[in-house]
Amino acid sequence: MPILKEPSTEPFSRRRFFGWTSSFIASFGIPSFAESAKPTPPETTGGEDYYDKLGVPKIINAAGTYTTLTAACMPPVVLAAVQKAALHPVRLHDLQINAGEYIAKRLKCEGAVVTSGASGAISLATAACLQYANNIDPLAMPQAISGLKNQVIVQAAHRYGYDHAMFLCGARVTEVVTLDDYKRACASGTAIMTNFFNAAEEEVGFAGTAQIGREEWLRIAHEYNIPCHLDAAADMPPISNLWKYTGMGFDLVSFSGGKGMRGPQNAGLLLGKKHLTDLANENNNPADGVGRGMKVAKEQIVGMVAAVDWVLSHTEESMQGDYQKRADLIAAAVKDIPSVTIEIVVPRIANHVPHLLIQFDPAVTQTTTSEIVHYLRMGSPSIELNPNTGGKPNQGIPSSASTLVVGVWMLQPGEDKVVGQRLKEAFNKPKSHV
């Protein structure tokens, strides 16, 4: 039987996510997540298949909610809300404000803004804090803030590519390592915000060397009256994370909408203190500030509201649905292959769902990780495995050079069987054919 455990080795990218069997869920009469997340059957959606028309192959996503793989698929109730919203024009400002108020109430915080993904949320958070610290007009950013407060304090181990979402506003980063560094930076009087990369607290490698924990980071920022932003983009489930961090006192928290929340991929949420989310709205589209190009259309705003309602219709258990069942089915297909061992792990912060690890000895199987990945990718349908496959421990997953990492939570009904069959084929094919 596969072993379920939470590893001590942890994540890298912020884009990641308890394993319950279907029989457990059924015993309580709870509809499974897999059932509620089923895509609308093609014959009921109508319209032309433009993937086919454009020659873009559909794939089986055994990786996860990665942007390059177009993240999650919307459940029918969210898709229906998006489609209905597309049929009627409204005043965008009214929709933005009312949607924010509704989401804030449902997620137990003061204010909320529907944004263009988590990256857009970070930009709007930065713009709001720049405006708050300097009492400036939104149009002053980024070109007219020379000489004003513009520093965002970040632990050196928390630096990442999403820094550019802050640079767009004219902000610059002050790196700190020790607690004393952090206190000095806060005392300098130039900081407008601090940024904490939530998932990094469980990472390995350089990102795991951060010396200042989440609670202490927040406490020091507030001692100096500096707003504290938390990047929690992929950190749902569990559902309770949607109010946990604002409840801790973080002034602003960013979430991706198109990952575990199953909203539109080009949407996200900025949650937090109302005086800051109000300023974020001032910088948001359709105004002419830094958020003008980060347009969130009426369909995406309604889609995120519907996604919040959909998430809150679940329990933590039903949210996990049939993930364990899917992992077990795939494991059964390859468990008898010589040298193969099976393990199931659950990252502790981001992408907090079961991941199947298939470890093997290439000398015994006469095939390598890269050859199996190539075989799956080039087949029909094409299958993408989690990018931690064949890599070092990362994203809360203790991978290795001879480890296949299968993400099961984005699989559509029936695709788990296909993945299992194709993996078995890949192991059994002569090396020259893989």
Secondary structure, 3 states (H helix, E strand, C coil): CCCEECCCCCCCCCCCCCCCCHHHHHHCCCCCHHHHCCCCCHHHHCCCCHHHHHCCCCEEEECCCCHHHCCCCCCHHHHHHHHHHCCCCCCHHHHHHHHHHHHHHHCCCCEEEEECHHHHHHHHHHHHHHHHHHCCCHHHCCCCCCCCCCEEEEEHHHCCHHHHHHHCCCCEEEEECCHHHHHHHHHCCCEEEEEEEHHHHHCCCHHHHCCCCHHHHHHHHHHCCCCEEEECCCCCCCCCHHHHHHHHCCCEEEEECCCCCCCCCCCEEEEECHHHHHHHHHCECCCCCCECCCCCCHHHHHHHHHHHHHHHCCCHHHHHCCHHHHHHHHHHHHCCCCCCEEEEECCCCCCCCCEEEEECCHHHHCCCHHHHHHHHHHCCCEEEECCCCCCCCECCECCCCCEEEEECCCCCCCHHHHHHHHHHHHHHCCHHHC
